[in-house]
Amino acid sequence: MRVRRILLIVGIAAAQFALFETALRTWGHSEAAPAFQSLFVPDPAIGYRLQPNARVRFVTAEFDTHINVNAQGVREDDAIGPKAANERRIVVLGDSLVLSVQVDRQRTFCQLLEDRLNRSGGPVRYRVINAGVQGYGPVEELLFFRQVALAFQPDLVIETLFVGNDAEEAVTSAPRLRAGPRPTTAVLKESLVAQMRRIVRRSMVLQIARLRVLSVTDRFSTRLAPPEPPLQSYAEHPAARIGEGLRITRECVEAIARDAAAAGARTVVMLMPARFQVNDEDYGHLKDAVEHAGGKLVRDAATTRFDAALAPLGVPRLDLLPALRAAGPDVFFLQTVHLTPRGHEIVAQQLEAFIRQQGL
């Protein structure tokens, strides 16, 4: 009798799981959806990258977009062939704030910048290539530039740094920069972790459960050691890893600039702020939560730290914070940390003015 009850409970749980999974796959529309996850493919050097020739529709309560990836694995409708004599190319490296799955390609700041540069109709034609990949940090952006984007023959490279978490990302991904064979134990551990992640990513139910657990543990950990990632970049007295992440970031930017210069291209850095640096209400909530946990949040500390860390390189830097803050809170979506169409317009305007002022 006990065995039958256990089997019955297991059967009911399995049926409910299947029902929830089917419903979420059909109507869930989140980044856990198989359609969205199909945008990515493993890469032995970088970890992962965009799936060449992928075609995805991404729908949430805030947006409905179509995402096309070309044969080379960047968000472009067509393949990028040899550069024409009268063509100048700009490659924009970065993470999800560059990829921008929240808006159609025509409304991204990359495309808007290209349109603005070409509006005079002169003999030179400009092409701006969106080389952003969701979840990348400075290490992945360097590796992607070397492996993929350098072949696009850029005249200008824009390295977009998200000051909110790129110091943390740099520390986490630093082992990818090490040349030579990796220890067997590290390879096996990474393989097991990758397998578990693939299992979770295939299931909408497990993805949502994972997000709920992370939400709870993040709150708990904040009470123990405030503030935790990614807010440590904004802490009054940040953890030692933030300084290490800034050092790694500087080395990655220096390597990008060096490789670009060897190919005849110039490099600039664009500093992208976090949403709470622009949205007063967001900042108020975070500030109160961190202070309640015994910490202190410095609103623009991450921007200041990145700017100071990169200054010795002499690479031109564009800080987007003043323009985005002056524009008001509607430059970011309410449910994500990503730019709205208006936010993209402001970034494109700032980039065009910066490029012309710097003689780039």
C-alpha positions in Angstrom: 0.0 0.0 0.0 2.8 2.4 0.9 4.6 1.7 -2.4 1.3 2.4 -4.3 0.9 5.7 -2.5 4.5 6.7 -3.4 4.0 5.8 -7.0 0.7 7.7 -7.1 2.4 10.8 -5.6 5.2 10.5 -8.1 2.8 10.1 -11.0 0.8 13.2 -9.9 3.9 15.2 -9.6 5.2 14.1 -13.0 1.8 15.0 -14.6 1.8 18.4 -13.0 5.4 19.0 -14.0 4.5 18.1 -17.6 1.4 20.3 -17.5 3.3 23.3 -16.2 6.2 22.7 -18.6 3.9 22.6 -21.6 2.0 25.7 -20.5 5.2 27.7 -19.8 6.7 26.7 -23.1 3.6 27.8 -24.9 2.7 31.0 -23.0 5.7 31.8 -20.7 7.8 34.0 -23.0 10.9 34.4 -20.8 14.7 34.0 -21.3 14.2 30.4 -20.1 12.1 29.6 -23.1 13.7 27.0 -25.5 13.2 29.5 -28.4 15.4 32.1 -26.7 18.0 29.5 -25.5 18.3 28.3 -29.0 20.1 31.6 -29.8 23.2 30.3 -28.1 25.7 27.5 -29.0 28.8 26.3 -27.0 32.2 27.6 -28.0 35.4 25.8 -26.7 37.4 29.1 -26.4 34.8 31.6 -25.3 32.3 29.4 -23.5 29.4 30.2 -25.8 28.4 32.5 -28.6 25.3 33.3 -30.7 24.1 30.4 -32.9 25.0 31.3 -36.6 21.8 31.7 -38.7 19.5 31.6 -35.7 16.0 33.2 -36.1 14.0 33.8 -32.9 11.0 35.8 -31.9 11.2 37.0 -28.3 8.0 38.1 -26.6 7.4 39.5 -23.1 4.9 41.8 -21.5 7.1 44.8 -22.5 8.2 44.0 -26.0 7.9 41.7 -29.1 11.0 41.4 -31.2 12.5 39.4 -34.0 16.2 38.4 -33.6 18.2 37.4 -36.6 21.8 36.1 -36.3 23.9 36.0 -39.5 26.3 33.2 -40.6 29.2 34.7 -38.6 27.3 34.8 -35.4 26.4 38.5 -34.9 23.1 40.3 -34.8 23.0 41.2 -38.5 20.5 40.2 -41.2 23.2 39.5 -43.8 26.7 38.0 -43.9 29.6 40.5 -43.6 31.8 40.2 -46.6 35.0 42.0 -47.7 35.1 45.7 -47.0 34.5 48.1 -50.0 37.1 50.8 -50.7 34.6 53.5 -49.6 33.4 51.7 -46.6 34.2 52.4 -42.9 33.3 49.8 -40.3 32.6 50.2 -36.6 32.4 47.0 -34.5 30.6 47.4 -31.1 31.6 44.8 -28.5 29.6 44.3 -25.4 27.0 42.2 -23.5 23.1 42.1 -23.6 23.0 45.9 -23.5 24.6 45.9 -27.0 22.8 42.8 -28.3 19.5 44.4 -27.2 17.0 41.6 -27.8 14.4 43.9 -26.3 14.1 46.0 -29.5 14.1 45.2 -33.2 17.5 45.6 -34.9 16.4 48.8 -36.7 15.9 50.5 -33.3 19.2 49.5 -31.6 21.7 52.2 -31.1 24.1 50.3 -33.4 21.7 50.7 -36.4 20.7 54.2 -35.3 24.3 55.2 -35.2 24.9 53.8 -38.7 21.8 55.7 -40.0 23.1 59.0 -38.4 26.6 58.6 -39.8 25.2 58.0 -43.3 22.5 60.7 -43.4 24.7 63.2 -45.2 24.9 60.9 -48.2 28.7 61.5 -48.8 31.0 59.2 -50.7 32.0 57.3 -47.6 29.6 54.7 -46.3 29.6 53.6 -42.7 28.6 50.2 -41.3 28.1 49.6 -37.6 28.3 45.9 -36.6 26.5 44.7 -33.5 28.9 42.3 -31.9 27.2 42.1 -28.5 26.4 38.8 -26.9 24.1 38.2 -23.9 26.1 37.6 -20.7 29.6 38.5 -22.0 32.1 40.4 -19.9 35.5 41.9 -20.8 37.2 38.5 -21.1 34.6 37.1 -23.5 34.6 40.3 -25.5 38.4 40.1 -26.0 38.2 36.5 -27.0 35.2 37.1 -29.3 37.0 40.1 -30.9 40.1 37.9 -31.6 38.1 34.9 -32.8 35.3 36.5 -34.8 35.0 40.3 -34.9 38.6 41.2 -36.0 37.8 39.5 -39.3 35.2 42.2 -40.0 38.1 44.6 -40.8 37.0 47.3 -38.4 38.2 50.9 -38.6 36.9 51.6 -35.1 36.2 49.3 -32.2 33.8 50.4 -29.4 34.2 48.3 -26.3 31.1 48.7 -24.2 31.5 48.1 -20.5 28.6 47.7 -18.2 29.9 49.1 -15.0 27.2 47.3 -13.0 28.8 43.9 -13.2 31.7 43.8 -15.6 34.3 43.8 -12.7 32.6 40.7 -11.3 32.4 39.1 -14.7 36.1 39.7 -15.4 37.1 37.8 -12.2 34.8 34.9 -13.0 36.0 34.5 -16.6 39.7 35.3 -16.1 40.7 31.5 -16.3 39.7 31.6 -20.0 42.6 33.9 -20.7 45.2 31.3 -19.6 47.0 29.6 -22.4 47.8 25.9 -22.5 46.0 22.8 -21.3 43.7 23.1 -18.3 43.9 20.6 -15.3 41.8 17.5 -15.8 39.8 18.2 -12.6 38.9 21.7 -13.8 37.7 20.4 -17.2 35.6 17.6 -15.5 34.1 20.1 -13.1 33.2 22.5 -15.8 31.7 19.7 -17.9 29.5 18.5 -15.1 28.3 22.1 -14.4 27.6 22.6 -18.1 25.6 19.4 -18.2 23.5 20.5 -15.2 22.9 23.9 -16.7 21.8 22.4 -20.0 19.3 20.2 -18.1 17.9 23.2 -16.3 17.8 25.4 -19.4 15.8 22.8 -21.3 13.1 23.0 -18.6 11.0 26.1 -18.1 9.8 24.8 -14.6 13.4 24.2 -13.5 14.5 27.6 -14.8 11.8 29.4 -12.9 12.6 27.4 -9.7 16.3 28.3 -10.2 15.4 32.0 -10.4 13.2 31.8 -7.3 16.0 30.1 -5.3 18.6 32.7 -6.5 16.2 35.5 -5.4 15.8 34.0 -1.9 19.6 33.3 -1.5 20.5 36.7 -2.8 18.4 38.4 -0.1 19.8 36.1 2.5 23.4 36.7 1.5 22.8 40.5 1.4 22.0 40.3 5.1 25.1 38.4 5.8 27.7 40.4 3.9 26.2 43.6 2.3 26.2 44.4 -0.5 26.6 41.3 -2.6 27.2 41.0 -6.4 26.7 42.9 -8.5 26.3 45.8 -6.0 29.8 45.2 -4.6 31.0 47.5 -7.5 29.1 50.3 -5.8 30.0 49.5 -2.2 31.7 52.2 -0.1 34.5 49.7 0.7 34.3 47.0 -2.1 35.7 43.5 -1.8 39.2 42.9 -3.0 37.8 41.0 -6.1 36.4 44.3 -7.5 39.9 45.8 -7.7 41.1 42.6 -9.3 38.2 42.7 -11.8 39.1 46.3 -12.7 42.7 45.2 -13.3 41.6 42.3 -15.6 39.2 44.6 -17.4 42.0 47.1 -18.1 44.2 44.3 -19.4 41.4 43.1 -21.7 40.7 46.6 -23.0 44.5 47.2 -23.6 44.7 43.9 -25.5 41.6 44.8 -27.7 43.2 48.2 -28.4 46.5 46.6 -29.2 45.0 44.0 -31.6 42.8 46.6 -33.2 45.8 49.0 -33.8 47.8 46.2 -35.4 44.9 45.8 -37.9 44.8 49.6 -38.5 41.8 50.3 -36.2 41.2 52.7 -33.3 39.5 51.8 -30.1 37.2 53.7 -27.7 35.5 52.6 -24.5 31.8 53.3 -23.7 30.8 53.1 -20.1 27.2 52.0 -19.7 25.5 52.8 -16.3 23.2 50.6 -14.3 19.5 51.4 -14.3 19.5 52.6 -10.6 22.1 55.2 -11.5 19.4 56.8 -13.7 16.2 55.9 -11.9 15.9 57.6 -8.5 13.2 55.3 -7.2 15.3 52.2 -8.0 18.3 53.8 -6.2 16.2 54.6 -3.2 15.0 51.0 -2.8 18.5 49.6 -3.2 20.1 52.2 -0.9 17.6 51.4 1.8 18.0 47.7 1.5 21.8 47.8 1.6 21.8 50.2 4.6 19.3 48.0 6.4 21.7 45.1 5.9 24.6 47.2 7.4 26.3 48.4 4.2 26.6 51.6 2.2 25.8 52.0 -1.5 27.6 54.8 -3.4 25.4 55.5 -6.5 28.1 56.2 -9.1 31.1 54.4 -7.6 31.3 51.8 -10.3 31.4 54.4 -13.1 34.1 56.3 -11.2 36.1 53.2 -10.6 36.0 52.0 -14.2 36.9 55.4 -15.5 39.9 55.7 -13.1 41.1 52.1 -13.9 41.1 52.7 -17.6 42.6 56.3 -17.6 46.2 55.1 -17.8 45.5 53.4 -21.2 44.9 56.7 -22.9 42.0 55.2 -24.8 39.1 57.7 -25.4 36.2 57.0 -23.0 32.5 58.0 -23.4 30.6 58.0 -20.1 26.9 57.7 -21.0 25.7 58.4 -17.4 25.2 62.2 -17.7 23.1 62.0 -20.9 21.0 59.1 -19.7 20.4 60.6 -16.3 19.4 63.9 -17.8 16.9 62.1 -20.1 14.9 60.6 -17.3 14.0 57.1 -16.0 12.2 56.0 -19.2 15.5 55.2 -20.9 15.4 51.7 -19.3 12.6 49.2 -19.4 10.8 48.7 -16.1 11.2 45.0 -15.8 14.7 44.7 -17.2 18.0 46.6 -17.0 18.0 47.2 -20.7 17.5 50.3 -22.9 14.1 51.3 -24.3 13.9 52.6 -27.8 14.3 56.1 -26.4 17.4 55.0 -24.5 18.9 53.6 -27.7 18.2 56.9 -29.5 20.1 58.8 -26.8 23.1 56.4 -26.9 23.2 56.8 -30.7 23.2 60.6 -30.4 26.0 60.5 -27.8 28.1 58.1 -29.9 27.8 60.1 -33.1 28.8 63.3 -31.3 31.7 61.6 -29.5 33.0 60.0 -32.7 32.9 63.3 -34.6 34.4 65.3 -31.7 37.3 62.8 -31.3 38.0 62.8 -35.0 37.4 59.1 -35.1 
